[in-house]
Amino acid sequence: MDKLTEDTYRVRFALPRNSQLGLRPGQHLILRGKVDDLEIQRAYTPISPANAEGYFEVLIKCYETGLMSRYVKSWSTGDTTFWRGPFGDFFYKPNQHGELLMLASGTGLAPMVPVLQSITDNAEDETFVTLVGCFKTFEGIYLKTFLQEQARFWNVRTFFVLSQENSLEKLPWSYREKTRFGRLAQDLIEELVSSCRRKPFALVCGSAEFTKDMARCLLCAGLAEDSYFLF
Ligand SMILES: Cc1cc2nc3c(=O)[nH]c(=O)nc-3n(C[C@H](O)[C@H](O)[C@H](O)COP(=O)(O)OP(=O)(O)OC[C@H]3O[C@@H](n4cnc5c(N)ncnc54)[C@H](O)[C@@H]3O)c2cc1C
């Protein structure tokens, strides 16, 4: 278990017999847990490549009053966990869309990670990607190294929207041009949509409120209802 931020962990699970999960990028699993004799189930989205052998990884944000969060915090290395799946009906096909506009808030980044990786791992997939990650603070941005590496590919660009920062000078140079402050709202969505190099298909993942807001903004920016997918 790797602590990424104050409340979020990247957790690696070994799979039996060096097997593969067999998930499609962006699909999720259901984790079973037990707290105070109460059985609970919650969804988590693997961030490891879909074809990773012998393991998978998830990003888990723990909430103070969360039940599964309590169970997760009780884990030690070597514990066994129970998962079922796959679930989710987003099926990515290489080159199906000219450009993917990924709008992610917090752990909503998770389904974007394997989709993005499947694009950059496949030299024949020429889909453009614009990924926008919304976080509270710079420290709170997940998987910075991975995202910086991905942004070096010719077809990928990344942006960040930080709701609790307000000084560009406090950010590393490499983030200044691609970071905005405040909330991701209509004006920025319109700017992003119009700066897409090809007709965008949007992927949205975050809280229910974020998802609803983004769907409204995308429609106002001229996208059709079949031009976005809400995780
Ligand atoms: C399809 C899908 C995929 C998901 N993938 C991931 C993933 O990859 N990583 C991940 O960390 N989570 C993911 N989630 C969310 C996850 O399933 C749980 O809802 C989350 O971990 C909280 O569970 P809990 O039992 O700890 O909290 P609960 O016991 O369900 O909630 C208790 C309290 O925790 C707080 N809380 C719980 N969830 C939220 C929230 N989203 N925002 C603010 N406060 C909250 C609230 O105060 C709430 O009252 C996904 C959810 C779905 C539906």
The ligand as a Gaussian input file, in Angstrom:
#p B3LYP/6-31G(d) Opt

LIG

0 1
 C      -18.319000       2.747000     -10.591000
 C      -17.582000       3.305000      -9.395000
 C      -16.196000       3.275000      -9.369000
 C      -15.503000       3.771000      -8.256000
 N      -14.139000       3.747000      -8.263000
 C      -13.473000       4.245000      -7.192000
 C      -12.034000       4.245000      -7.168000
 O      -11.366000       3.791000      -8.104000
 N      -11.421000       4.751000      -6.058000
 C      -12.134000       5.257000      -4.984000
 O      -11.524000       5.710000      -4.003000
 N      -13.486000       5.252000      -4.985000
 C      -14.163000       4.749000      -6.042000
 N      -15.527000       4.733000      -6.012000
 C      -16.222000       5.129000      -4.749000
 C      -16.244000       3.908000      -3.791000
 O      -17.021000       2.873000      -4.360000
 C      -16.849000       4.225000      -2.405000
 O      -18.074000       4.868000      -2.567000
 C      -15.938000       5.082000      -1.541000
 O      -14.696000       4.427000      -1.363000
 C      -16.546000       5.351000      -0.149000
 O      -16.875000       4.141000       0.456000
 P      -16.951000       4.011000       2.039000
 O      -17.635000       2.716000       2.350000
 O      -15.617000       4.246000       2.649000
 O      -17.893000       5.222000       2.458000
 P      -19.454000       5.109000       2.865000
 O      -19.588000       4.337000       4.134000
 O      -20.220000       4.623000       1.668000
 O      -19.812000       6.624000       3.096000
 C      -19.708000       7.202000       4.400000
 C      -19.395000       8.673000       4.320000
 O      -18.132000       8.868000       3.646000
 C      -18.172000      10.078000       2.919000
 N      -18.067000       9.799000       1.471000
 C      -18.186000       8.598000       0.857000
 N      -18.019000       8.729000      -0.475000
 C      -17.797000      10.043000      -0.705000
 C      -17.541000      10.813000      -1.863000
 N      -17.459000      10.251000      -3.081000
 N      -17.346000      12.149000      -1.731000
 C      -17.391000      12.729000      -0.507000
 N      -17.631000      12.055000       0.636000
 C      -17.831000      10.738000       0.542000
 C      -19.488000      10.718000       3.203000
 O      -19.355000      11.544000       4.310000
 C      -20.362000       9.517000       3.522000
 O      -21.482000       9.867000       4.251000
 C      -16.224000       4.283000      -7.134000
 C      -17.627000       4.303000      -7.162000
 C      -18.300000       3.837000      -8.279000
 C      -19.808000       3.884000      -8.282000

